[in-house]
């Protein structure tokens, strides 16, 4: 398995005839009688070592860490779409799951809802059968909540300014 993966990697980066000998010559099945004191033989040994290392990297499955994949949470000022993209990238990177297949979509949906910022989390949890909705529908709802958050801040600015003026002038209105 490692030999095959290493040879495939070698042939991709060193096409036979163009950049040197074929992979079978670089990774022989029998003792090639290479002498480490001859420079050309040392080059073959180095190439063989590189083929084995690359083959190991290719053939050995990567460790998956679901905890690390889903430990991220939405930041307060982060848009829901940016958070979802960060979550997708984390799933792709640490879990080995494809975020576009049904299993990946299901996990993304659950973690998108449960690890969203509190106001978005409350709204999404109130949606009836939210776990049956598509990720796009949940994202739309989250975007609405995020947008309303900005509207509320804008509406509160005049009230805060009036309160500040009243406080400084001594009128309590």
N, C-alpha and C positions, 0 to 999 in steps of 0.2 A: 504494500500500500504506500509506504513512504518512498520506496524506490520509484514506483510508477509516478507518483506526484512530483518527485524531484526531477525525474527525467522529462516529464511534460513541461515543467517550469523552465528547465534548461533549454529545451527545444524551442519554446516560445521566445526566449531571449537570445538564443544562438541558433538560428535556422541552419540545418545541415548544409555544408558546402559553402555557405556565405561567411559565417563567423566561426568556423572551426569544425571539429569532428562531431559526428552524431552522439547523442546521449549514451547509446550502448557502449561506445568506446570510452566515454568518460566515467561510466558506472558499470564496469565489467562484472560478469557473473563469476568469473574465476580469477585467481590471483594473477595480476598482470606483471608481476615481477618488477615493480617499480623500485628504483634505487633512490633513496632520499638525498643522495649526494649529487645526483644529476639534476640540473636546473629544470629541464623539460619534464622530468618525472615529478619533481616537486610541484610544478604547475598543475600536472594531472591530479596530484594528491590534494592540492588546494581546491581545484575544481570539484573533485569528488566530495570533499568536506562541505563545500557550499551547496552542492546538490542535495546532500543528506540534510543539511540544516533547512534549506528551503522546502524540501519534501516533508520534513517534520512539521514545519509551519503550516503547510497546505493540508496535510492528511490528518493531523491530530485535531479533533474537535475543540473549539474554543469553549472555555468555561462560561457558563451562563449564570448571571446573578440577578434574579428577579427582584430581590430587595433593592438593589442599586438602581434597577430600571425604573422602579416606581416610587423611589424615595423623594422625588422632586415635588414641590408644591407651587401653586401659582403665587406670584408676588402681587402685592397690592396694586401696583401701577401697571402691571403687565396685561396686555390685551388677551382675551380668551384665545384668539387665533394664534398668537405668539406662544402662549402656554401650551396649546395643543401641539404645535409644531415641535416645541422643546420636548414634550412628552413622547411624541412619535420617534424623535431622534434617539431618545434615551432607550426606548423599547427596542429599536433597531440595533443599537450599539451594545446593550448589556444583556438582553434576553435571548437574542437569536431568533425572535419571532418576527414575522413580517407584519407590520402594522396595518397592512391592507387586506390580509386574509381574515376570515370570519372570527377566528380565535383572537387574533390581535386586535380586531375592531372591538370585540366584546370587552377585553381587558382595558383597552384605551377608554372606552365609554365609562366603565365603572370608576376608573381612576381619575378621569376628567371631572366627573361629577363629585366624587368624594374628596378630592384634593384641590378643588377650586377655592378661590377666595370666599370667605364666609357669606357675603351677600349673594354671590352667584350660586354657591352651594345650596343655600336655603331655597332659592327660586327653582333650581333644577330638581331638587328633591320633592318639591311640591307638585311637579308635573306628574300627572297620572300615567302610570306605566312608562316611566322615563327609561327604564332598562330595555324597553321594546322599541324606543325611538332610534332613529339613525343618528350617527355622530354629527352630521350636518345640521339636523334639527336642534340638537342640544347646543351646538355652537351658536346657532342663530339666536336662541333664547339667552345664552350667556352674553352675547354681544349686546342684546337689548338692555340687559341689566347693567352692563359696563357703561353703555351710553347714557342710561338714566342717572348713573352715579355722577357723571360729568354735569348733567343738567341740574341736579340737586345742588352741586357745588356752586354753579353759576347763580342759582336762585338765592342761595344763602349769602352770597357776597354783599348785596345791598343791605340785608338785615344786619349783617355783622358791622357794616360801616355805620349804619344808623345807631346801633348799640354802642359802638365806640365813640361816636360824636356825643350821644346822650351821656355817656359815662364821663367824658371830659368836660362837658358843659354843666354837668350836675343835674340835668333834667332826667327824670326817670320816666320814660314814656312808654 
